[in-house]
Amino acid sequence: MTEPPPLHIAVIGAGPGGYAAAFLAADLGLKVTLIDPEVNPGGVCLYRGCIPSKALLHVAKLIEESEQASNWGVEFAAPKIDLTRLRSWKESVVKKLTGGLGILSKQRHVEYLQGTAEFKGSNTLRVSKADNTEVILSFDRVLIATGSRPAIIPALKIDSPRLMDSTGALNLEDIPGSLLVVGGGYIGLEIGSVYAALGTRVTVVEMLPGLLPGADRDLVLPLHKRLEKFFATILLNTTVASLKDEGNGIRATFDGPDVKEQEKVFDRVLVSVGRKPNSEIPGLQNTQVKVGPRGFIEVNHQLQTADPSIYAIGDVVGEPMLAHKASHQGRTAVEAIAGHKVAFEPSAIPAVVFTDPEVAWCGLTETQAQKDNREIKVAKFPWAASGRAVTLDRPEGMTKLLIDPQTERVLGVGIVGAGAGELITEGVLAIEMAALAKDVAMTIHPHPTLSETVMEAAEVFFGTSTDIYRPKRG
């Protein structure tokens, strides 16, 4: 008796979600076709997002540390920026990683089609290839991983080469004398930090009362204080009413209760007010897929859409729009297609803002707990009491645990400080494993490290931290 042929799956979009799904599907024995406009897998994250921005942020941090070194008795000459070489290095990082994914795709025998896909039906796609040819292919299952794109404010959409979105800003065409960043979210702050380190006078405008809306205010405060030293201006409760290209710059008009200067001209303007899902896929109306009012494709816990043959993952299915969420959803979707009993139901998805200091959190936040009127206990450990933080001359950080007062289970973790993004994973694991504060406190951490601050925060909860003093009540 012959075995049936393996399922043939098409993955539309080769970002961190799409290529992870395609590669796992191949490892599980499925026949895989991966479709994307780029020459190699990688998506926005590798080509125009996570990777190039982190490469540039590394350079920015190096410049800042060289300036800070004078506090330690070490003097460096003022840095000289060779923009061409910097841009070339950033592009080499992108090329190395995307090229590596291309090799992995071939090693796994994944059919990679450079082009765009259109639905002819639930199981049939027309692929318009980069070589201007078309092919119509049929599949057993289709996985949509088309990601997202920068959102646009219609009132601020002007025809000017000086107006940039995140993609344009990462191209580093020049180092402008002044830059207006519209939006105080993580993208605007990260890119603004890069330009500030390179010598640009950066102004950030945020319409809400604080930077990084959604993050706990005590985590944002140390970052805000540091950015005030590096940015020219941070304007909160402020909107940009209009933009006008005047040839030698863009004139911005501001509106807000605390605005002192109603108009100002900037060399460049970066609009970073969020992202929109790429759910306007040609021919999607020829399927049973349902798209919600905000443009997100609706899926169940197996990432299956209303069309049984079609699955969707990543930015296109909803918040949070994070690469690592997309990757894990891709794995879940493929395992579901392969017949495994799985569901995407994480207890915690970490969020990291790669500014300096970094801000990271996972699980329940204080902001959400307050909205839900949920009782919690918060244990904070200040990095000023961390030996390792002091040796780094970065004592402004803080680690906190959100703990259930009845069960003492860790519900959330928040960290602000140097390398917070590397530390948050311990918090994710604690939440996923339903760890108690005592489990964290009793786990021996190496000394001197920043990871100790997680253990110390748990000890603060019990009043047993030896590195800080809390007077006894009564």
N, C-alpha and C positions, 0 to 999 in steps of 0.2 A: 504494500500500500504506500503510495507516494505522499509525502508531506505537502500541504498547501503552500503556495508561494508566500513569502513574507509580505506583510502589509507595506504598501507604498505610501509614504507620508511626504507632503510638501510643506516646507517651512518658509513663510513669506517674511523676510526680514532677518538679517544676520548680525544683529546686535548681541549683547551679552545674554539676552533671553533666547533669541533665535538660534545662535550657533551652539549654545549649551544644550538646547533641546535636540538639535540636529545631531550633534556628536553622541549624545546619550542614546538617541534612537538607533544610530548605526551600531553602537556597542551592544544594544539589545537585539540586534539581528534584523532590524527593519530596513527596508530600502528607502533611502532618503534623497530628496532633492531640495537644495537650499537656494533661495532666490533673493537677490539683493542688488541694488544699483552699483555698489562699489566693486572694485576689482578683487577684493578679498573680504572675508568676514571681519566684523568689528563694530559696525554700526556707529551711531552718533557718539557713544561712549568712547570708543577708541579713536575715531577720526576727528571728532569735533567737540568732545565733552570731557569726560572724566580724565582720560589719560593726558592729553595735551595740557589741560589746566593744571593738573597735579605736577607735571614736569616744570611748568613755569612757576608754580607756587614754591617748588623746591628751590629754584633760583632766587625767588623773592626772599625766602627765609634765610638763605645764605648771605644775601646782601644785608639784611637786617641784623644778623648775628655778627657780621664783620663790623658793623657800626657800633653794636652793643659791646664788642670786645674791649673797647677803650676803658670800660668800667672795671675790667679785670687786669689792666696793665698791659694790654696787647694792642698795638696800633697798626692799622692797615691803611694803605693809601686809598683814596676815594676810588670806588669801582669804575671801570671804563666799560660801557655797554657796547658790544659789537652786535648790533641787532640782527645782522645777516647770519652770523654764526649761531646766535641764540635761537633764531627761527629754524635754522638748519638742524640744530640739535633736537629741538622739539619734534620736528618732522621725522628725524631718524628714529626717535622712540616710537612714534606712531607706525612708521614703516616696518620696524622690527617686529612689533607685536602683531600687526595685521598680517604681515607676511608669514609669521609663525602659524597663525590661524589658517592661512591658506594651505600650508604644508600639512597641518593636522587634518584638514578637510580631505585632502587627497589620500592621506594615510588611512583614513577611515572609509574610503571609497564613497564619500558623500558627493553626489552630483551637484556641482556648484554652477548655477546659471546667473551670470551678471546681467541683470535686467529688472523689469518691473512686471508685476502680475495683475491680471484682471480676471475676475470670476465670471465664467460662462454659466456656471451652475454650482451646486454644492460640492461636486467632486471634480470639476473641470476648470482648468486655468488656461488663459492665453498669456504667454510670457513674451513680452517685447524685449528682445535681447539687445545688448550694447552694440552688437555688430549690425544693427538695423534689420535683423531677421525676426520672424515670429514663429512660435511653436505652440500648439495646443496639446496639453497633457492632461491625463486623468489620474486621479489619486484616490486611495481608500480614505485618507484623512488629510485635512489641511490645518495647519497651525499658523495663526496670524500673530506676528511679532513685529509689527510695523512701528512701534515706538511713539515718539512725540516730536514736536517742533516748538521753537520759541513762540510764545504768545505775542500778539501785537495789539497795541492800543490804537484804535482807528484815528483818534484825535491827534496822535503824535506821529502818524505815518507821513513822513515827508520824503520827497525825492532828493536825497543828499548822500554823497559818499562819506560824509562825516557822521552819519547816523549808523550805528552798529547794533546787531544782536550779538548773542554770545559767540556764535560762529565767527562773525567778522572780527570781534574783539580778540579772539584767540589766533587770528592770522598775523597779528603784530605787524601791521603795515608800517607803523611808525610809533614813536614815543611822543604823544601829544603833550603840549605844555599844560593843558587842563582837560579834564574829563568829567562829564556829568553822568552819574550812574542812577538811572531811574529804577528804583526797586531795591529795598534793603534785605532781600532774601539771600540764600546761600550763594547763588550764582553771581549776583551783583557784588557781594562782599569779597568773594574769592577773586574774581577778575579785577575788581577795584584794588585789592591788595597787591596784585602783580604789577599793575601800572604805577601804583604809589611807590613801590620798591624801585621801579625803574626811573623814577624821578618826576612822574606826572602829579600835578595838583588835582586830587580827586575830591569831588563833591558827591555825596550820596543823598538821595531824596527818598523818603519812605512815607507813604500816606497814613500808616498806622502809628500808634504811640511809641513803638519800639522796633529795633532791628530784629531780624529772624522771627517774624510772627509765627506763633505756634510753639516755639521753644520756651522753656521756663525762664522767667526774667532773671533769676539768680545765676543761671548759666550764661546768659547773654551779657550781663553787666561787666565782667572782666574783659570780655572781647570789646565791648563798646568803649571802655576806658582806654584800651590800648589803641583802638582804631582812631580815637580822637587825636592821638599823637601823630598818626601817620597820614590821616586824611585831612584835607583842607577844611572841610565842613561836613557835618552830618545834620540833615534837616529832617526832623520827625513831624508827624501830623501835617505833612506838606504834600501837595500834588503839583505836577507839572501841567499847567493849563494849556501851554502851546509851545511849539518849536518852530523856528524860522531860520532857514539857511540864508546867511548874509554874505556868502562868498568866503570871507576870512574866518568864519566860525558860525556856530548855531546859537541863536539867541533863544534862551529859555525864559518863560514867564512862570513864576511860582505863585501858588495860592495856599495860604495857611495862616493860622492865628499867630504863629511865631516868626513869620517871614519878615526880615528886615530889609532885604534887597529884592524887590519884585522882579527884576530882570537881570540877566547876566549872560555873557557870551562865552561859549566853551569851544575849544578846538574840536572836540569830539563828544558824542553822546552815545551811551550804551543803554539800551532799553532791555531790562531783565525783570519782567513782571510775571514770570511763570512759564509754563509750557502747556501746549494743547495736544490731545491725542491724535495720532494719524489714523483716524477711523474712516476717512473718506476714501475707501478703497474702491477702485473702479469695479463695477459689476456686483458689488456687495448686495445690491437690491435683488439680485438673481438667486439669493440664498434665503434661509430662514433666520439669519443672524439678526439680533435686535441690538440697537444702539440707543443708549439712554440720553436724557436731555442735555447732559454735559459733554456728550460726544464719546463716552466710554462704551466699549462693547460689553454687553452683559454676559457673565459666565457663572457657572456654579463652582462648587469646591473642587471639582476635578478640572476646572478651567475649560469646560465644555460650554459652547454657546447654545442658543436655542435651536441651532441646526446640529443634529447629532453627528454629522461628519466633520464639523469645524470646531476647532479649539482656538483660544486666544490667550495671550499672556503679556505681562509687562506693562509699560506706560499706557498702552491702548485700552487696558481693562480697568484702570483706576489708580488712585493714590494708595501708598506713596510711590512717586515716580523715581524709583531707585534701581540701579543696575542689578544689585544683588537680589532684590526681590524678583526681578524678571528671570534671573538665572534659576532660582529655586522653583518658580512657577513653571518654567520650561521643563524642568525635571519631572515635576508632578504631572504635567499634561502628558508627557511622553510615556510615563509609567502607566497612566490611566489608559492611554491608547493601546499599550502593550498588554492590557488586561490585569494589571496589578490593582490591588485594593489600596488606594491612596486618596489623600485630600490635602489641599493647601490650607492649613489652619495653624499658622505660626502664633506662638504666644508673644513673640517680640521680633520686630524688624528694626535693626539699628539704623540710626540716621547720624551722619557725620558731616560737619561743616569744616572744610580744610583751610580755615583761616589760621591766623596766629594770634592768640591761642586757638587751638581747635575746640570745637564744641560737639559733643556726642551724647546721644541718649537712646534709650530703648525701653520698651514696655510702657507702663503707665507713667504719665507726667503729672506734676502737681497741677498744671493748668487744667488738664482733663479731669483730674480727681475733684477739683473745685467745681467744675461745670456739672459733674455727676453727683455732687454733694456726697462724695465717698470719703469715709474716714480712713486716714492713713497716718503713719508716723514717718517723719523724715529725719534721717541721720546724716549729718554733713561733716566731712573732714576737710579742713582748710590746708591747702598745700604749703602754706607758710610754716606748717609744722612737719613737713616732709623733708627729710634730710636730702633725698635725691633732688627734689625740686629746688632746694636752696643751692645745691652744688651747680645746678644748671642756671642759676640766677633767674628762675621763673616761678616765684612763689605765689603768683596771682591766681593759681588754679584752685579747683575745688572738686571733690567727689561726693556724691550723695546717693543714698539708697532710699527708696520708697518702700515701706514695709507695712504689711497688714497687721494691725495691732492685736488681732485675736489669734491668728495662726503664726505670726512672725515670718510669714513667707515674703520673699523679695518680689515686689510687684513691678518695680521700675528702677532704673539706674540713670544718673546723669553725671557727666564729667565735662569740665572745662579746664583746659590747660594744654601744655605741650604734649603732643602724642596722644591726645584723648581718643582719637580714632583707633589707635592700636589697643587701647585699654578697654574699650566698651564691650569687646567680645566676651570677656569674663562675665559681664552683666547679662548679656544675651543668654549665655549658657546657664547661668544661675536661674533665670526666669523660666527658660525652657525645661529645666530639670526640676522645677518647683522647689528650689533650694530655700532653706530657712536662713535667717540672718546668722544664726549660730553656725551653720555650715560654712558660711563665708568667713566668719570670725575665726573659726578653728582651722581653716585651711592655711598652712604655713606658706607665706610669701617670701621671696628672696629679698634680702636687704643689701644695699639701699636701692630701691626701685620705686618708680611711680606706681607700679601695680599694688604696692603695699597700701596705697590710699584707699583701695576698695576694701581690704581687710580692716583698715583702721575705721572706716565709716561704719562697718558692722559693729566694731567694738564701741564706737560712740553710742550706738543704739542701746547697748547694754551698760553704758557708763563705765567701761573698763579700758578705754583707750589710754595708754601710758604717755602718749606724745602730746596730749592737750589736757588742760585742767578744766573741769566743770564743777563749780562749787556745789556741795550737797544742799538740798533744800531742807527747810525746817529748822 
